Amino acid sequence: MSAEHLAHAHARQEKLAALNIVITARATDEKLYGSIGPKEIADAVSQLGIALSKSEVRMPLGQIRVAGDHIVGLHLHSDVTFDVTVRVIAEG
């Protein structure tokens, strides 16, 4: 069973690493009105067709509060942890 979970996590890693994760948020200049957290990132990825839960998103530097590119960790399995880039675009 553990080998199956590991294989599934590696397959998800390949798909997730190939994604361009872009989130649009309301902002003044580059500062967001709110913040982007694990839930918003998981929702954005899930909308791209790959299931991701907020508990799999690691943000050691805390919530994203400014527009731009941000490195976010994903923890899919005890042996499958990697970083992706999340681009936050300021709107309005």
C-alpha positions in Angstrom: 0.0 0.0 0.0 2.8 2.5 0.9 4.5 1.9 -2.5 1.2 2.7 -4.2 0.8 6.0 -2.2 4.4 6.9 -3.1 3.9 6.2 -6.8 0.7 8.2 -6.8 2.5 11.1 -5.1 5.3 11.0 -7.7 2.7 11.1 -10.5 1.0 14.1 -8.9 4.4 15.8 -8.5 5.1 15.6 -12.2 1.7 17.1 -13.0 2.0 19.9 -10.4 5.6 20.8 -11.4 4.4 21.4 -14.9 1.6 23.9 -13.9 1.7 27.6 -14.1 -0.1 28.6 -10.9 -1.5 32.1 -11.3 -3.8 33.8 -8.8 -5.4 37.2 -9.4 -6.1 39.3 -6.3 -7.5 42.8 -5.6 -4.7 45.2 -4.7 -3.5 48.7 -4.5 -0.2 49.0 -6.3 1.5 45.7 -5.4 0.0 45.3 -1.9 -2.9 42.9 -1.7 -6.1 43.9 0.1 -6.1 40.5 1.9 -3.7 37.7 1.7 -3.2 34.4 -0.2 -2.9 31.3 1.9 -2.9 27.5 1.5 -6.6 27.4 0.8 -6.4 29.9 -2.1 -3.4 28.1 -3.6 -5.1 24.6 -3.2 -8.3 26.0 -4.8 -6.3 27.6 -7.7 -4.5 24.3 -8.4 -7.8 22.3 -8.1 -9.4 24.6 -10.7 -6.5 23.5 -13.1 -7.7 19.9 -12.8 -5.3 18.5 -10.2 -6.7 17.8 -6.7 -4.7 19.5 -3.9 -5.7 20.0 -0.3 -4.7 23.0 1.8 -2.9 20.7 4.2 -0.5 19.8 1.4 0.6 23.4 0.9 3.6 24.6 3.0 4.2 28.3 3.5 7.1 28.7 6.0 7.2 32.5 5.3 3.5 32.9 6.0 0.7 34.3 3.9 1.4 36.0 0.6 0.6 39.8 0.9 2.2 41.3 -2.2 1.9 40.6 -5.9 4.7 38.8 -7.7 6.3 35.4 -7.9 6.4 33.4 -4.6 8.0 30.0 -3.8 5.6 27.6 -2.1 6.3 24.1 -0.8 4.1 21.2 -1.6 4.1 18.1 0.7 2.4 15.2 -1.1 4.0 12.3 0.8 6.6 11.9 3.5 9.1 11.3 0.6 7.7 13.8 -1.9 8.2 17.4 -1.0 9.0 20.1 -3.6 8.7 23.8 -4.4 6.5 25.4 -7.0 6.2 29.1 -8.0 2.9 30.8 -7.5 2.4 34.1 -9.4 0.1 36.6 -7.8 -1.2 39.3 -10.1 -2.6 42.5 -8.7 -5.9 43.7 -10.1 -7.8 46.9 -9.7 
